[in-house]
Amino acid sequence: MADADQGPAGEGLPRQHGPWRILHSREVYRDPWVRLRQDDVRRPDGHPGSYVVVHLKPGVCVLAMDADRHVYLTREFHYGVGRVTLEAVSGGVEPGEAAEPTARRELGEELGITAGRLTALGTTDPFTANVVSPTALFLAEDLTFGQPDPEGTEQIECVKMPLDEAVRRVMEGEITHAPSCLVILKTAFTQSRK
C-alpha cells in the first residue's frame, strides 16, 4: 500500500502518529476513487484499538464568476447522498495532474466554461477524523462560454445566480457540499474587500 504519510504497508512500523501509535497497517479496499486502510493502534489512553482511514482521490472545487458577480453552479443528482445538490464545479485530480489544470478541465467538462483567470483560494479538508480528501479551491473569472462535455455518469444543469444569492443559499442550508460552501464564502469575503 502506498500512503501519503508512509510507504508500503508495514514500512516504518510501528510508528508514532500524533498521540496515537500505529502498530500495523493494511489496505482493505481500493478502486480508482477510494482507498480504505485499517490500522491496529495503541490509542492515546494506552489501550489497543483499530482505526480505519478512507483516502479519497484529491479534488478541486471551482466557482465560476462573471464580471457582474453572477456565479455558475451545477445542479446534479449525486449517488452518495441520493439527492440532487447545488454545487460549484468539482472533480478529482488524476494521477500526475496538478490541481489548476484539473480545475480548468472540470470547468470545461461540466459547464463548458473557459477561465481567463484562475485564482487559488487555498485547500480544504472536508473531513478530518477518518477521511483524507484534500480539495483545492479556485475562483474562475474572465469567462468564455462554450459547450459542456460531461462524463457519461453526469447529467448536469447549469444554474446562474448572483453571488449574494449563493451566499444566502449556503447560510440557509440549501448548498451543503462543504468545499462549495467554503469557496462561495471565501469568494464573497474577498469581493467585499475590493
C-alpha positions in Angstrom: 0.0 0.0 0.0 1.4 3.4 -0.9 0.3 6.1 1.5 0.7 9.8 1.7 2.4 9.6 5.1 4.1 6.2 4.9 5.5 3.8 2.3 4.3 0.3 1.6 2.3 -1.5 4.3 4.4 -2.1 7.4 7.3 0.1 6.3 8.4 2.2 9.2 6.0 0.5 11.6 5.4 0.7 14.5 5.5 4.5 14.4 4.1 7.4 16.3 1.1 9.2 14.7 0.4 12.3 16.9 -0.6 10.9 20.2 -1.5 7.5 18.6 0.9 4.7 17.8 0.3 2.7 14.6 1.4 -0.9 15.2 0.2 -2.5 11.9 -1.4 -1.1 8.8 -3.1 -2.8 5.9 -5.1 -1.8 2.9 -8.5 -3.5 2.8 -10.1 -1.9 -0.3 -9.0 0.1 -3.4 -10.6 1.4 -6.6 -9.8 4.4 -8.8 -11.5 6.8 -6.4 -11.2 5.3 -2.9 -8.6 3.5 -0.7 -9.5 2.1 2.7 -6.8 1.5 5.2 -7.2 -0.2 8.6 -4.6 0.4 11.3 -4.1 -1.5 14.5 -3.2 1.1 17.0 -2.3 2.0 20.6 -4.8 4.8 21.5 -3.8 7.9 23.3 -5.2 6.4 26.5 -2.8 3.4 26.1 -5.5 0.9 25.1 -5.3 -1.2 21.9 -7.7 -0.4 19.1 -8.4 -0.2 15.5 -8.8 2.8 13.2 -10.0 3.0 9.6 -8.9 5.8 7.3 -10.6 6.4 4.0 -8.4 8.1 1.3 -10.4 9.7 -1.5 -8.8 11.0 -4.7 -7.7 14.6 -4.2 -10.1 17.0 -5.7 -10.8 20.6 -6.8 -13.8 22.9 -6.4 -14.1 25.8 -8.8 -16.5 28.7 -8.5 -17.0 30.5 -11.9 -18.0 34.2 -11.5 -18.6 36.7 -14.3 -17.9 40.4 -14.4 -21.4 41.1 -13.0 -20.8 38.9 -9.9 -23.0 36.1 -11.1 -21.8 32.6 -10.3 -22.3 29.4 -12.2 -23.2 26.3 -10.2 -24.1 22.7 -11.1 -27.3 21.0 -10.2 -27.0 17.3 -10.3 -28.1 14.0 -8.7 -25.2 12.7 -6.5 -25.3 9.0 -5.9 -23.7 9.0 -2.4 -26.2 11.3 -0.8 -29.1 10.1 -3.0 -30.4 13.5 -4.0 -29.9 16.5 -6.3 -27.4 19.0 -5.0 -26.4 22.5 -5.9 -22.6 22.9 -6.0 -19.6 24.6 -7.5 -17.8 22.6 -10.2 -16.0 19.8 -8.6 -13.9 16.8 -9.6 -11.0 14.5 -8.9 -7.3 15.2 -9.7 -5.9 12.4 -11.9 -2.6 10.9 -11.0 0.2 13.1 -12.3 -2.1 16.0 -12.9 -1.9 19.3 -10.9 -4.9 21.0 -9.3 -5.0 24.0 -11.6 -5.2 22.0 -14.9 -7.8 19.8 -13.2 -9.9 22.8 -12.3 -9.8 24.1 -15.9 -10.6 20.7 -17.3 -13.6 20.2 -14.9 -14.9 23.7 -15.6 -14.9 22.9 -19.3 -16.4 19.4 -19.0 -19.2 20.3 -16.6 -20.3 23.7 -17.7 -18.4 24.5 -21.0 -16.6 27.4 -19.3 -13.1 28.5 -20.0 -11.5 30.9 -17.5 -9.1 33.6 -18.5 -8.1 33.9 -14.8 -8.0 31.3 -12.1 -7.2 32.3 -8.6 -6.2 29.7 -6.0 -8.2 30.2 -2.7 -6.4 27.5 -0.7 -7.1 23.9 0.2 -9.7 22.4 2.5 -10.0 19.1 4.2 -13.8 18.3 4.0 -13.4 15.6 6.7 -10.6 15.3 9.3 -11.5 12.5 11.6 -11.1 9.5 9.3 -11.2 10.7 5.7 -8.3 12.1 3.7 -9.7 14.2 0.9 -7.7 17.4 0.2 -9.7 19.7 -2.1 -8.1 22.7 -3.8 -10.4 25.7 -4.1 -10.4 28.1 -7.1 -12.2 31.2 -8.3 -12.6 31.3 -12.1 -13.0 34.7 -13.8 -12.8 36.3 -17.2 -15.2 33.6 -18.5 -15.8 32.3 -22.0 -18.8 30.1 -22.6 -18.9 27.0 -24.8 -20.4 23.6 -24.9 -20.0 21.3 -21.8 -18.6 17.8 -22.3 -19.8 15.8 -19.3 -18.8 12.3 -18.5 -21.3 9.5 -19.1 -22.3 9.5 -15.4 -23.1 13.2 -15.3 -26.4 14.9 -16.0 -25.6 18.5 -15.1 -27.8 21.6 -15.2 -26.0 24.9 -15.1 -27.5 27.3 -12.5 -26.6 31.0 -12.7 -27.3 33.3 -9.8 -25.9 36.4 -8.1 -23.0 35.7 -5.7 -25.1 37.2 -2.8 -27.9 34.6 -3.5 -25.3 31.8 -3.5 -24.1 33.0 0.0 -27.8 33.1 1.2 -28.3 29.5 0.0 -25.2 28.4 1.8 -26.4 30.1 5.0 -29.9 28.7 4.7 -28.5 25.1 4.2 -29.6 24.7 0.6 -26.0 24.4 -0.6 -24.4 21.7 1.6 -21.3 20.5 -0.2 -18.6 21.6 2.1 -16.0 22.7 -0.5 -18.7 24.6 -2.4 -19.8 26.4 0.8 -16.2 27.4 1.5 -15.3 28.6 -2.0 -18.6 30.6 -2.1 -17.9 32.2 1.3 -14.2 32.9 0.5 -15.2 34.5 -2.8 -17.8 36.7 -1.1 -15.3 37.7 1.6 -12.7 38.5 -1.0 -15.1 40.5 -3.1 -16.3 42.5 -0.1 -12.8 43.8 0.5 -12.4 45.2 -3.1 
